[in-house]
Amino acid sequence: MLGLVFATLWMAQDELASQAQELAMRKQYDQAIGLWQKALQQNPKHFPSLFNLGLTYFNLKRPADAVPVLERAAAVNPKDFNTRYLLGASYSQVNRVDDAIRAWRAARVIPSSHPRMLLELLIVEYGKGRYFNEAAEVAKQLLRDKAGEPNAYFLAIKAFQDAGDFDSGEAAAAEAVKRFPDLPRANFEHAFYLQKRGAMEDAIGYLRKAIALDSKYEEPPFFLGDLLVKQGKNEEALGFLRQSIACRADYIPARVLLSRALMNLERWEEAIAELRTTIEMDPKHPQPHLMLSQIYFRQGDEAKAKVERELSLRLRRENPTILEAAQGRPFKN
């Protein structure tokens, strides 16, 4: 008798969940959510209701509501890949980086058809949490599993750079440009490592190719402008730096470097105008004020130079990490 009552109740929950799913497919989300919640009142461990309710919250961009529901679903069915994956994505959206990593690591050991996708997500999430060494280790596995996909190389190169693994980054960049010679980013990444090795002219050649392949890609002209400024070719650098800014108006490093090139050419008023624009875009950045101080000092206006220098120092104290590379840390299980 007890078994019969339980079976009837379970059927009722399944029927409610089925009706809710139909409503959700018709985008009648409030009604669907109400039915799933009703099913869960009858049985708090009804997995279909838990999963689909969490999925609906996630699709409605309500990750904070999705998290507790999906946590319950994962507790009921810990071997369900989709639940672990979705829980990790929800954690990520509410900036619970460590929990997202744990959810996706748990998903990795569950047989599924999407293990490579998880590697990409883990690399990104490890990076967000400044777990750079862990990201680099996952990147090595990603390259073994997805050597034919450009994004695998680009994710790995970034992970290796963050972890300070120059050799792995250089090897990945060289292999990427070999496999994908017509991809602008592959040429750009290879150029980065070439200049690190001191092969400036080779690097410039790859940067020019990247620019020719995609004139809207802001990084190659910025980087080429940077190399030219370092070589004292400030006039030639101007056009590339302006191209970079045309691609991305809020590219602060490019605006700062353009101002530096103008200063090197003693085109003071143009440099001042560019620095003022940069300050409008990023009022908390100390570097433009320091450069203005240098210009005013060169022009003999020591009062203005002092004001800008003191402002730069204050901003530097208030934003101590703005000019520093992020430091890695180990992930704690």
N, C-alpha and C positions, 0 to 999 in steps of 0.2 A: 504493500500500500504506500509506504513512504517513497519507494522508488518511483511509483507511478506519479505521485504528486510532484516530485522533483523533475521528472521528465516533462510534465505538463508546464511547469514553471519555466524550464529551459526553452521550450518551444515558444512560449510567450515572449521571452527575451529575444530569441532569434527573430520572431515576427516583428517586434518593435524595431530591432536593428535593421532589418530588411526594409521596412517602411521608411526609416530614417535615411537610409542610403538612397532610396528613390527620390526622396525630397531633396537631398543634397545634390543629386544629379540634375535636378530641376532648379537648382540655386535657391531653394527655399531653406536657407541655412538655419534660421531661428527655429523653425518647426522641427528640422532634423535634429538639432542640438537638444531640443526638449525631449524628443523621443529617446535619444541615446541616454540622456540623463535619467529618464524614467526606467529604462532597462537596467541601468546601473543601480538604481534604488532597489530593484528586485534582487539583483545579484551584482555586488560591487566588483566581482572578478570576471564579469562577462567580457572576454577578450575582444570579440568583434566590435562591441560598443566602445570599449576603451580605445582601441586602435583608430577606429574611424572618427571618433570624436576628437582625438588628438590630431589626426590628419586634417580634419576640417578646421580646427583652430589654427593650425600651421598655415593652411592655404589662405585663410582669412587674415594672415599676417598678425596673428595673436599668439606669438610664441610663449609669452608668459602664462597664458591659459593652457597652451599645449603641453608645457613641461610637466606639471603634476599628473596630468592624465596619462601621458606616455610613460612616465616613471612607474605608474601603477600597471600599465600594460606590460612593461618590461619585467616587472616582478612576477606577473602572472605567467608570461611566456618568455623566459629569458633567452630562448634559442631562436627567436624570430628576428631575422636580419633587418627587415624593414622597420620594425619598431626601434631597434638600436640606432639605425641610420637616422631616422626621423628625430629621435630624441637628441642625438648629437647635433643635428642641424638646428633644433630649437634652442638647445643650450648655447650654441654659437651666436644665435641672434639676440639672446639676452646677455651676451658677453660673459657667459660662464665658461671660459676657455678650457680650464682643466677638466670640467665635467664633460664638455664636448669631446675632448681627447679620449677620456675614459670610455665614453659611449661608443666612439668609433673604433677604438682598440678592441672593445668587446665584440663589435660587429665583425671585425676582421677574422676572428676565429670561427665564425659561423659560415658554413658552406653557402655560397651565393654566386650569382653571375656578375657581381659588381665589385670584386676585390680591388681592381685597379683604381676605380673611382675613389675608394676610401683612402688609398695612398695619397692621392692628390689633395683630398680634404685634410688629411692629417698633416701634410707638409704646410699647408696654409695656416692651420690652427696652431701648430707648434710655433710657427713664425710669429703669429699674433701674440703668443704668450712669451716670446723671447726664449723659447727652448730650441736654440739654434742647432746644437749638436744632434738632438733627436730628429729635427727636421732633415738634417743632412743624411743621417742614417736611413731614414725612410726614402729619401731621394735616390739613394744608391739602389734600393730595391725597385723603385719605380723605373729607373733606367733599365734595369734588367728585364722588367716585365713589359715595358712599353717603349722599346727603343725606336719604334717606327713612328712615334707621334711627337710632333714639335713641342707641344705644350709640356710634355714630360721633361724635355731638356730645359725649357725656360724656367719651370718650377725648380728643377734641380740646381740650375746655375745660381738662382737667387738664394736657395738654401745653402749652397756651398759658400757663397760670398758672405752671408750672414754669419756662418760658422767659422769664417777665416780659413777655410780649406782651399787655398789658392790652386793647388795642383789638381784637385778634383774639378774645380770650376773651370780651369783652363782646358782640361781634357774634354769636359762636356761641351764647352763652347766650340772647340775645334771640331768635334764630331758633329755637332749640330750644323755648322756651316758646310761641312762636307756632305751631309745627308740632305740638307735643305738650302742649297746655294742661292735660291731666289727669294728667300724669306728675309725681309729687312731686319727683323730682330736678330736672326742668326748672324748676320753680318755685323750688326752692332755689338753683340756680346763677344764675338771673336775679336773685334777691334779693341774692346776694353782690355782684354788680356794681352794682346800684342803690345799695346802701349805700356802696360805694366812691365813687360819684358824689355822695353826700350826700343822696340821696332816701330818707331813713330811713323815712318813713311808707309809701311805696310798697313798700319792701323788706319791712317788717313785714307788709303785706298779703299778699305772695306767700309769706312764711314761714308765716303762719297757714293759707293754702290748702294748702301742702305738708303741714302737720301734720294738717289735716282729711282729706287724701287718704290718708295713711298714718301712723297713730298709732305705728307701730313703727319708724319711720325716725328715728334718733337725732340726725342733724345739724341738721335745721330747728329743733327746740326748743332745742338748745344755742346755735345761732346767734342765735335770737330772744332767748334769755336774755342773751346777750352784749350785744346791742343795747340791751336794757332796762337792764342794769347801767350801760352807758355813758351812758344818759339819766337815771341816778339813780333808776330805778324798780326798786329792789332787791327789794321785797316781791313785786311782780308777776313778777319774773324767777325767783323760787324754784321756782314750780310747773313752769315749763318746763324748768329745769335738772334737777329731780328726774325729770321725765318722760324726759329724755334718758338719765339714769343708769339708769332702770328698763328702758329699751330695751337698754342696754349697760352692764353693771355695771362693766366695766374701762375706761370712757371717762374717762381721767385728766384731760384738759382740762376736761370738764364738772364733775368733782369739785372741781378747783382753783377754777373760777369760782363754783361754789356756795359754797365756803368764803369767797371774796371777798365775795359778796353778803351772807352772814351777818355777816362782819366789818363791812361797811358799815352794817349794822343794829345793830351792837354786841351781837350774840347770840353772845357769846364761847364759851360752852361748846359750843354746837352746832357752831360753826366748828372748835373744837379737835377734837371727835369726828370731824368729816368729814375733817379733815386727817390725823388718825391712821389712819383707814381708807385714805386715799389713800397714805400712806407704806407701809402693809402691802402694798398692791398694787404699788407701784413704789418700792422702798427707795432707788433711786439717783437719784431726781428731787430736785433741790435746792429747787424752788419751795415745796413744802409746809413745809419746815423754815424757810425765810425768813419765810413767813407766820406760822408759829407764833412765831418770834422777835418779830415785830411785835405779836402778841397779848399775849405775856407782858410785853413792854415797856409796852404800854398798861395792863396790869394791875399794873404796878409790880414785877414779879418779874424784876429785871435779871439774876440768875444764870441762870435758865432761858433768858432771851432770848439771853444770850451763848452758851450751849451750842448752841442751835438755829442761831444765826447762823453760828457757826464750822463747824458740821456742813454747813450750806448751802454755805458757801464751799469746803469741802473737796470736796463732791460736784460742785460746779461746776467745780473744777479737774480732777477725775477724769473728768468727762463734758463736755468743753468744747463739744461740738456739740449737746447735748441741747435747748437753747433756740434754736438757730440754724437758719435755713433751709439746705437742702442747696445747695451751689454747683455750677453747671453746668461742663462741660468739653467740649472738642471731641473728636469721634470721629476716631481715626486709622486710616486704611485699612491 
